[in-house]
Amino acid sequence: MSAAALVSIALLGALVGLVVPPVSRRFATADARSWAFPGPRPVRRPWVDPLVAVSVFVSLAVAVGDNPALPVFLAVAAVGLVLARVDLACLRLPDPLVLVAGMLALGGLTAAALLSGTPGRLLGALGGAAVGGGAHVLLAVLPGSRLGFGDVKLAAVLGLPLGWLGRDALLAGLLLPHVLHGGLVLGLLAARRVRRHSLLPLGPALLAGTWLAVLLH
């Protein structure tokens, strides 16, 4: 991918990062406070969201390259940044946002498969959604599970782009979120920022694990 294309994608990421905070506030509850850090709200740093979005967009562009599905990965990432912010704020993954991400992924991958003449990859994407959603349904119904069905729906949506990339990416995308989440929980417990029975958001770990799986594929 050319340097000019990467610069354009970086600028797009910066624009998305500016939009993420106001959009996420529309979906977060009005009195939400951080799940792990009660008390005064943290100082706002308006540069954080654009910086994160630029990093995500550019890294995805480098990893996916000229794959016709790159716009799909960027679109899902944009919605994912909003979902992560909302889940961190109030432990919610709003259905409308998850639905938008799913429609963008399915519609975009269908178009990419048709335009590139590779319909088999669309079947792989659908299989990834089935595996991702099915695996998390099983986790959600286990005794004592704290996995919500918003997480299940998001896992199914993220299975679409992972399945498009292939089995190895899908497997990494299934495992990495739980490794990240488990490490975070242990760190917060050790720091006494949460208690053993505290409810913690899984959505950001699902999204971060998927992003890492794409980078490693």
Backbone hydrogen bonds, N-H to C=O, Kabsch-Sander energy under -0.5 kcal/mol:
donor,donor_aa,acceptor,acceptor_aa,energy
6,L,2,S,-2.0
7,V,3,A,-2.3
8,S,4,A,-2.1
9,I,5,A,-2.3
10,A,6,L,-2.4
11,L,7,V,-2.3
12,L,8,S,-2.1
13,G,9,I,-2.4
14,A,10,A,-2.3
15,L,11,L,-2.1
16,V,12,L,-2.5
17,G,13,G,-2.6
18,L,14,A,-1.5
19,V,15,L,-1.3
20,V,16,V,-1.9
23,V,19,V,-2.0
24,S,20,V,-2.8
25,R,21,P,-2.0
26,R,22,P,-0.8
26,R,23,V,-0.8
27,F,23,V,-0.7
27,F,24,S,-1.0
28,A,24,S,-1.7
32,A,29,T,-1.7
35,W,88,L,-1.1
48,V,45,R,-2.0
51,L,47,W,-1.9
52,V,48,V,-2.8
53,A,49,D,-2.7
54,V,50,P,-2.7
55,S,51,L,-2.2
56,V,52,V,-2.5
57,F,53,A,-2.9
58,V,54,V,-2.7
59,S,55,S,-2.1
60,L,56,V,-2.2
61,A,57,F,-2.3
62,V,58,V,-2.3
63,A,59,S,-2.3
64,V,60,L,-3.2
65,G,61,A,-2.1
67,N,64,V,-1.3
70,L,67,N,-2.2
72,V,69,A,-0.8
73,F,69,A,-1.8
74,L,70,L,-2.2
75,A,71,P,-2.3
76,V,72,V,-2.7
77,A,73,F,-2.0
78,A,74,L,-2.1
79,V,75,A,-1.9
80,G,76,V,-2.6
81,L,77,A,-2.1
82,V,78,A,-1.1
83,L,79,V,-2.5
84,A,80,G,-2.7
85,R,81,L,-1.7
86,V,82,V,-2.4
87,D,83,L,-2.7
88,L,84,A,-2.3
89,A,85,R,-1.6
90,C,86,V,-2.6
91,L,87,D,-2.2
97,L,94,P,-0.5
98,V,94,P,-2.1
99,L,95,D,-3.0
100,V,96,P,-2.2
101,A,97,L,-2.4
102,G,98,V,-2.4
103,M,99,L,-2.7
104,L,100,V,-2.6
105,A,101,A,-2.3
106,L,102,G,-2.9
107,G,103,M,-2.6
108,G,104,L,-2.2
109,L,105,A,-2.5
110,T,106,L,-2.0
111,A,107,G,-2.1
112,A,108,G,-2.5
113,A,109,L,-2.5
114,L,110,T,-2.1
115,L,111,A,-2.8
116,S,112,A,-2.0
117,G,113,A,-0.6
117,G,114,L,-0.5
118,T,113,A,-2.2
121,R,118,T,-1.5
122,L,118,T,-0.6
122,L,119,P,-0.7
123,L,119,P,-1.3
124,G,120,G,-1.8
125,A,121,R,-2.0
126,L,122,L,-2.5
127,G,123,L,-2.5
128,G,124,G,-2.1
129,A,125,A,-2.0
130,A,126,L,-2.2
131,V,127,G,-2.6
132,G,128,G,-2.9
133,G,129,A,-2.7
134,G,130,A,-2.6
135,A,131,V,-2.7
136,H,132,G,-1.5
137,V,133,G,-1.8
138,L,134,G,-2.0
139,L,135,A,-1.6
140,A,136,H,-2.2
141,V,137,V,-1.7
142,L,139,L,-0.8
145,S,142,L,-2.2
152,V,148,G,-1.4
153,K,149,F,-2.2
154,L,150,G,-2.2
155,A,151,D,-2.5
156,A,152,V,-2.0
157,V,153,K,-2.1
158,L,154,L,-2.7
159,G,155,A,-1.3
160,L,156,A,-0.6
160,L,157,V,-1.4
162,L,158,L,-1.6
163,G,159,G,-2.8
164,W,160,L,-1.7
165,L,161,P,-1.4
166,G,162,L,-1.2
170,L,166,G,-2.1
171,L,167,R,-2.8
172,A,168,D,-2.4
173,G,169,A,-2.5
174,L,170,L,-1.4
175,L,171,L,-1.8
176,L,172,A,-2.9
178,H,175,L,-0.6
179,V,175,L,-1.7
180,L,176,L,-2.9
181,H,177,P,-2.6
182,G,178,H,-2.4
183,G,179,V,-2.2
184,L,180,L,-2.3
185,V,181,H,-2.6
186,L,182,G,-2.4
187,G,183,G,-2.2
188,L,184,L,-2.6
189,L,185,V,-2.5
190,A,186,L,-2.5
191,A,187,G,-1.9
192,R,189,L,-1.0
193,R,188,L,-2.7
194,V,188,L,-0.9
198,S,195,R,-1.7
200,L,198,S,-0.5
206,L,202,L,-2.4
207,L,203,G,-2.4
208,A,204,P,-2.8
209,G,205,A,-2.9
210,T,206,L,-1.9
211,W,207,L,-2.3
212,L,208,A,-2.5
213,A,209,G,-2.3
214,V,210,T,-2.1
215,L,211,W,-2.0
216,L,212,L,-1.9
217,H,213,A,-0.8
217,H,214,V,-0.6
